[in-house]
Amino acid sequence: MHCSGAASELSIWRLASLAAATSASRSIRHCGNPSPAIVVFRKDYLSMNFPQPTKMPKKTIKHSARIDFQLKVEGQEIPARLYREFRTNVRASIGKTAAILRLPVHLSKAEQDRQVKWFTSWVAQRVSQSKALSDHFEPRTYRDGDILQVGERRYSLKLQWEDRKTHTGKLLPEGSILLKLSREDNGHSLSKNIQHLLSRIVAQDFLPAITQRVQELNQQHFQQPINGVHLKYNHSNWGSCSSAGNINLSTRLLFAPQEVIDYVIIHELAHRLEMNHSPRFWKLVSDAMPDYKDKEEWLKVNGSKLTF
């Protein structure tokens, strides 16, 4: 597939260095769509013979080495991740929480630095072209006195800045949340740390009610043994069920309507009978909640907004 402007983004020296580090049998493609954006090697850009790299395993081993860092784009910090993997191509993408660069593990330090330099320019171009993308990566700010609304519960935030290395927080008797924050932290790092603190505190407050609701829905529809219920600040899924009978739910789900929370609970409880997504599994879900597809659609549309 051809993407306009692809060739102009690559200089001759870069093509040569890329080809020297990777197999000429691969292809390179730069697509204008910022999410996801894909970069892979493409031999029809090359007209010279370059040395072949050491043969790599066919199976890509994901997350073999991860480095988190920040990109500066017009004064804005963009969270970024670098993965060095057993792969034969380079891939760049812009995900929900960070810009991601995946490099072959066998690249030299000099070539890796060149790829990171190109990646920085690539991300800057896409962020500058999309205000929505720029807004998406703007770190959330928290102020003393802010109100955090989670379901029907309201928490007033009390922020104290101190000369300390770590952050701590707790729920006060009157329902406020006290956060003691390090003066040394800022930007995306501070925002992320506050979100994790709030998630942990709110999870402790909600856990008894969520556990009770899991037990009610289990008794009503499934009658299966439950080992425990856990709330975690999870972005990869809304819930999970282990073979040991542990029901895990994302704290982000607490921002959803109760019927949506019920759907995720029912979904995970159904896994106590079917540890798969077979027609039998979906029959169990449908019997317990006939309109479950409406709840799935709600999460698809609104899920990205559910956050601390």
C-alpha positions as CSV (number, residue, x, y, z in Angstrom):
1,M,0.0,0.0,0.0
2,H,1.4,3.4,-0.9
3,C,1.1,6.4,1.6
4,S,1.7,9.8,0.2
5,G,4.8,11.6,1.3
6,A,6.5,8.4,2.5
7,A,9.6,8.6,0.5
8,S,10.3,12.3,1.3
9,E,10.5,11.5,5.0
10,L,13.5,9.3,4.5
11,S,17.0,10.6,3.6
12,I,19.5,8.6,1.6
13,W,21.8,8.1,4.6
14,R,18.9,6.9,6.7
15,L,17.9,4.4,4.1
16,A,21.4,3.1,3.9
17,S,21.8,2.7,7.7
18,L,18.4,1.0,8.0
19,A,19.2,-1.4,5.3
20,A,22.5,-2.2,6.8
21,A,20.9,-3.1,10.0
22,T,18.0,-5.0,8.7
23,S,17.0,-7.5,6.0
24,A,16.4,-6.0,2.6
25,S,13.5,-8.4,2.3
26,R,11.4,-6.2,4.6
27,S,9.6,-3.0,3.7
28,I,9.1,0.5,5.2
29,R,5.9,2.4,5.3
30,H,4.9,5.7,6.9
31,C,1.2,6.3,7.1
32,G,-0.4,9.6,7.9
33,N,-3.0,8.3,10.3
34,P,-1.6,9.1,13.8
35,S,-3.2,6.2,15.6
36,P,-2.0,3.7,15.1
37,A,1.0,4.7,13.0
38,I,3.1,1.9,11.6
39,V,6.7,1.8,10.3
40,V,8.1,-1.4,8.7
41,F,10.9,-2.0,6.2
42,R,10.3,-2.0,2.5
43,K,12.8,-3.1,0.0
44,D,11.4,-1.2,-3.0
45,Y,13.0,2.0,-1.5
46,L,16.4,0.4,-1.9
47,S,18.6,0.2,-5.0
48,M,21.8,-1.1,-3.5
49,N,23.0,-4.4,-2.0
50,F,23.7,-4.2,1.7
51,P,25.1,-6.8,4.2
52,Q,22.5,-9.1,5.7
53,P,22.1,-9.1,9.5
54,T,22.4,-12.2,11.7
55,K,19.3,-14.3,11.2
56,M,16.8,-13.5,14.0
57,P,14.1,-15.8,15.5
58,K,10.9,-15.7,13.5
59,K,8.8,-15.3,16.6
60,T,8.8,-11.8,18.1
61,I,9.5,-11.7,21.8
62,K,7.6,-8.7,23.1
63,H,8.7,-6.4,25.8
64,S,12.2,-8.0,26.0
65,A,13.6,-4.6,27.2
66,R,11.6,-1.5,27.9
67,I,12.8,2.1,28.5
68,D,10.4,4.8,29.5
69,F,11.3,8.4,28.6
70,Q,9.8,11.8,27.7
71,L,9.8,13.5,24.3
72,K,9.8,17.3,24.2
73,V,7.4,18.5,21.5
74,E,6.9,22.3,21.3
75,G,7.3,22.6,25.1
76,Q,4.9,19.7,25.7
77,E,6.1,16.4,27.3
78,I,5.0,13.3,25.5
79,P,5.4,9.9,27.3
80,A,7.4,7.5,25.2
81,R,8.5,3.9,25.4
82,L,11.4,2.2,23.7
83,Y,11.3,-1.6,23.3
84,R,14.3,-3.6,22.1
85,E,13.0,-6.9,20.8
86,F,14.0,-9.9,18.8
87,R,12.4,-8.6,15.6
88,T,13.6,-7.8,12.1
89,N,11.9,-4.5,11.5
90,V,11.2,-1.1,13.2
91,R,7.8,-0.2,14.3
92,A,6.5,3.2,15.6
93,S,3.0,3.8,16.9
94,I,1.1,6.3,19.1
95,G,-0.9,4.4,21.7
96,K,-3.4,5.5,24.4
97,T,-0.8,6.3,27.0
98,A,2.5,6.8,25.1
99,A,4.3,7.0,21.8
100,I,6.0,3.7,21.2
101,L,9.2,2.7,19.3
102,R,10.1,-0.9,18.8
103,L,13.6,-1.7,17.6
104,P,15.5,-4.8,16.7
105,V,17.7,-5.8,19.6
106,H,20.7,-6.3,17.3
107,L,20.9,-2.6,16.3
108,S,24.1,-0.8,17.2
109,K,24.0,2.1,19.7
110,A,24.7,4.6,16.9
111,E,21.8,3.2,14.8
112,Q,19.5,3.1,17.8
113,D,20.3,6.8,18.5
114,R,19.5,7.7,14.9
115,Q,16.2,5.8,15.1
116,V,15.2,7.6,18.3
117,K,16.1,11.0,16.7
118,W,13.9,10.1,13.7
119,F,11.1,8.9,16.1
120,T,11.2,12.2,18.0
121,S,10.6,14.1,14.7
122,W,8.0,11.7,13.6
123,V,6.0,12.1,16.8
124,A,6.4,15.9,16.8
125,Q,5.0,16.0,13.3
126,R,1.9,14.1,14.2
127,V,1.2,15.9,17.4
128,S,1.6,19.3,15.7
129,Q,-0.9,18.1,13.0
130,S,-3.6,17.0,15.6
131,K,-4.9,19.1,18.4
132,A,-6.8,16.1,19.7
133,L,-3.5,14.2,19.9
134,S,-1.8,17.1,21.7
135,D,-4.7,17.4,24.2
136,H,-4.6,13.7,24.8
137,F,-1.1,13.8,26.0
138,E,-1.5,16.9,28.1
139,P,-0.8,15.8,31.8
140,R,-3.8,16.1,34.0
141,T,-3.4,18.7,36.8
142,Y,-4.7,18.5,40.3
143,R,-5.4,21.4,42.7
144,D,-6.2,21.6,46.3
145,G,-9.9,21.6,46.8
146,D,-10.7,19.7,43.6
147,I,-13.7,17.4,43.7
148,L,-13.3,13.8,42.5
149,Q,-16.7,12.3,41.6
150,V,-16.7,8.5,41.5
151,G,-20.2,7.1,41.0
152,E,-22.3,8.7,43.7
153,R,-19.4,9.4,46.0
154,R,-17.6,12.8,46.1
155,Y,-14.1,13.2,47.4
156,S,-12.6,16.6,48.2
157,L,-8.8,16.6,47.4
158,K,-6.4,18.1,49.9
159,L,-2.9,18.5,48.5
160,Q,0.2,19.0,50.6
161,W,3.5,19.6,49.0
162,E,6.5,18.5,51.0
163,D,10.3,18.0,50.8
164,R,10.1,14.2,50.5
165,K,11.0,11.5,48.0
166,T,7.7,9.7,47.7
167,H,4.0,10.4,47.6
168,T,1.5,9.2,50.2
169,G,-2.3,9.5,50.6
170,K,-5.2,8.4,52.7
171,L,-8.9,8.8,53.0
172,L,-9.9,11.1,55.9
173,P,-12.9,10.4,58.2
174,E,-15.0,13.2,56.6
175,G,-14.6,11.7,53.1
176,S,-11.7,13.9,51.9
177,I,-8.6,12.5,50.4
178,L,-5.3,13.8,51.7
179,L,-2.3,13.6,49.4
180,K,1.2,14.4,50.6
181,L,3.2,15.0,47.4
182,S,6.9,15.4,46.7
183,R,8.1,18.8,45.5
184,E,10.6,17.0,43.2
185,D,7.9,15.5,41.0
186,N,6.1,17.2,38.1
187,G,4.6,16.7,34.7
188,H,3.4,13.3,33.5
189,S,5.3,11.6,36.3
190,L,3.4,13.5,38.9
191,S,0.0,13.0,37.2
192,K,0.6,9.3,36.9
193,N,1.6,9.0,40.6
194,I,-1.4,10.9,41.7
195,Q,-3.7,8.8,39.6
196,H,-2.3,5.6,41.2
197,L,-2.6,7.0,44.7
198,L,-6.3,8.0,44.1
199,S,-7.0,4.7,42.5
200,R,-5.6,2.8,45.5
201,I,-7.5,5.0,48.1
202,V,-10.8,4.9,46.2
203,A,-10.5,1.1,45.7
204,Q,-10.2,0.6,49.4
205,D,-13.4,2.6,49.9
206,F,-15.4,0.9,47.2
207,L,-14.2,-2.7,47.7
208,P,-16.8,-3.8,50.3
209,A,-19.7,-2.6,48.1
210,I,-18.2,-4.1,44.9
211,T,-17.5,-7.4,46.7
212,Q,-21.1,-7.5,47.8
213,R,-22.3,-6.9,44.3
214,V,-20.2,-9.7,42.9
215,Q,-21.6,-12.1,45.5
216,E,-25.2,-11.0,44.7
217,L,-24.8,-11.4,40.9
218,N,-23.0,-14.7,41.4
219,Q,-25.7,-16.1,43.6
220,Q,-28.4,-14.9,41.2
221,H,-26.9,-16.3,38.0
222,F,-24.0,-18.7,38.5
223,Q,-23.6,-20.0,42.1
224,Q,-19.9,-20.6,41.7
225,P,-17.2,-20.4,44.3
226,I,-15.4,-17.1,44.5
227,N,-12.0,-16.9,46.0
228,G,-11.7,-13.1,46.2
229,V,-12.5,-9.8,44.6
230,H,-9.8,-7.2,43.8
231,L,-9.8,-3.7,42.4
232,K,-6.7,-2.6,40.4
233,Y,-5.8,0.4,38.3
234,N,-5.7,-1.5,35.1
235,H,-5.7,-0.1,31.6
236,S,-5.3,-3.3,29.6
237,N,-8.8,-4.7,30.4
238,W,-11.9,-4.0,32.5
239,G,-11.8,-7.2,34.4
240,S,-10.3,-10.7,34.5
241,C,-11.1,-14.0,36.2
242,S,-8.4,-16.5,37.3
243,S,-8.8,-20.2,37.4
244,A,-8.5,-20.0,41.2
245,G,-11.7,-17.9,41.3
246,N,-10.3,-14.4,41.8
247,I,-12.4,-11.7,40.2
248,N,-10.2,-8.7,39.2
249,L,-11.9,-5.4,38.2
250,S,-10.3,-2.1,37.0
251,T,-10.8,0.8,39.3
252,R,-11.5,2.9,36.2
253,L,-14.8,0.9,36.0
254,L,-16.0,2.7,39.1
255,F,-16.7,5.8,37.0
256,A,-19.2,3.9,34.8
257,P,-22.9,3.5,35.4
258,Q,-23.9,0.7,37.7
259,E,-25.4,-1.4,34.9
260,V,-22.1,-1.3,33.0
261,I,-20.2,-2.4,36.2
262,D,-22.7,-5.2,36.5
263,Y,-22.0,-6.3,32.9
264,V,-18.3,-6.6,33.5
265,I,-18.9,-8.5,36.8
266,I,-21.3,-10.9,34.9
267,H,-18.8,-11.3,32.1
268,E,-16.0,-12.3,34.6
269,L,-18.4,-14.5,36.6
270,A,-19.3,-16.4,33.4
271,H,-15.7,-17.3,33.1
272,R,-16.1,-19.4,36.2
273,L,-18.0,-21.8,34.0
274,E,-16.4,-21.1,30.7
275,M,-12.7,-19.9,30.6
276,N,-13.1,-18.8,27.0
277,H,-15.2,-16.7,24.7
278,S,-17.0,-19.5,23.0
279,P,-20.7,-19.4,22.1
280,R,-21.4,-21.2,25.4
281,F,-19.8,-18.4,27.3
282,W,-21.8,-15.7,25.5
283,K,-25.0,-17.7,26.1
284,L,-24.2,-17.5,29.8
285,V,-23.7,-13.7,29.6
286,S,-26.8,-13.2,27.5
287,D,-29.0,-15.3,29.9
288,A,-27.8,-13.1,32.8
289,M,-28.0,-9.8,30.9
290,P,-29.8,-9.9,27.6
291,D,-28.8,-6.3,26.7
292,Y,-25.1,-6.8,27.5
293,K,-24.1,-5.6,24.0
294,D,-25.4,-2.1,24.9
295,K,-23.0,-2.1,27.8
296,E,-20.1,-3.2,25.7
297,E,-20.9,-0.4,23.2
298,W,-21.0,2.1,26.1
299,L,-17.5,1.1,27.2
300,K,-16.2,1.3,23.6
301,V,-17.5,4.9,23.3
302,N,-16.8,6.2,26.8
303,G,-14.0,3.9,28.2
304,S,-11.2,6.3,27.4
305,K,-12.9,9.0,29.6
306,L,-12.9,6.8,32.7
307,T,-9.8,7.8,34.6
308,F,-8.6,9.4,37.8
